[in-house]
Amino acid sequence: MLVKTYGCAVYGIEAIPITIETNLGKGINFFLVGLPDSAIKESHQRIKAAFTNSDYKFPQREITINMAPADIRKEGSAYDLTIAVGILSASEQIINAEIDKYIIRGELSLDGGLQPIRGALSIAIKARDMGYKGFILPKQNANEAAIVEGIDIIGCENIQEVVDHFNGSKCIAPSKFVHTENENNALNYLIDFADVKGQEHVKRALEIAAAGGHNILLVGPPGSGKTMLAKRLPTILPPLTIDEALETTKIHSVAGLVGANNGLLMTRPFRSPHHTVSDVALVGGGSNPKPGEISLAHNGILFLDELPEYKRQVLEVMRQPLEDRVVTISRAKMSVEYPAGFMLVASMNPSPSGNFYDANDPNSDPEIVVKRYLQKYQGL
């Protein structure tokens, strides 16, 4: 018997539909084809244990599972539930004519419980746009996906709830988006720009930069308040619009940074990577491309403290994203884009010793040393 279930792969911050074809034949074997990675190949053991511990039968038949389109590499363990539902339906333990009207995603525990997934918001938007009736996923991601209107978001805690929902013995009501406490208190910052006393000229410069979204470099000796002012800069930025909040949440969802049961990110991101950060960690990429710090700072602030400590190569890779406000990660078989519309705030000392040049101070750095030190980063 052949059954088709549907999942999604996430590339960049966009979702691509994946069809899972499950066929039961004669014999006893298990075949998984369609360019799956190691995590998906291990799903056989997780699904079998989950069936046993949830009182479902794993068919003693030849099971062939094809993940189409076969030319796209499938990654991660979130296909467990999609494959499991296909096997249960093919073995007639699920009897439902509407199984093909849902996108199904979730990682299975050995006891049949569902673990949270990444990219739930992107998948929900794609499922709605493609006309699917609903999206079945772990309950921890339900509030995040419920932001999307026009599609039923079915949050489940375990595989038994999924089976009962399809068989009609215990239907689960679609989740409704609920504003979390973090969202309600989004603008109640623990620190505030209003706390800063004095430094009027610096505050004026930061206000102008915030009003126009300009990049800014703070130069001053240690202890003058550069980091303190930079950390308070988000408190004077305008609140995120709904479109900005959705886009920001999609990026953080793909990176797995949206907490369980959380919804929209309502505060502008503030990212402050350490000066030892690599160029891949900063702009994104890797063998399985993921968003980097500049994309996680989208619609917010990227703060580079002690700018001269960063490797020149790391800073050079920010040139194109700063101009285009998007970063493109190219690989042999695919190319993905991540938004990178951030405000760059950097700080540095005025000289190697940390103090301004002073002709009356024999311990200060010579003027030529100070000029050479400052010119080193003029082209950035």
Secondary structure, DSSP 8 states (H G I E B T S, - for coil): -EEEEEEEEEETTEEEEEEEEEEEESSSEEEEESSB-HHHHTHHHHHHHHHHHTT----SSEEEEEEESTTS-B-SSTTHHHHHHHHHHHTTSS--TTGGGEEE--EE-TTSBEE--S-HHHHHHHHHHTT-SEEEEEGGGHHHHTTS-SSEEEEESBHHHHHHHHHTSS----------HHHHTTT--SS-GGG--S-HHHHHHHHHHHHHT--EEEE--TTSSHHHHHHHGGGGS----HHHHHHHHHHHHHTT-S-TT-----S--EE---TT--HHHHHEETTTTEE-HHHHTTTSEEEESSGGGS-HHHHHTTHHHHHHSEEEEE-SS-EEEEE---EEEEEE-SSTTSS---TT-TTS--HHHHHHHHHTTTT-
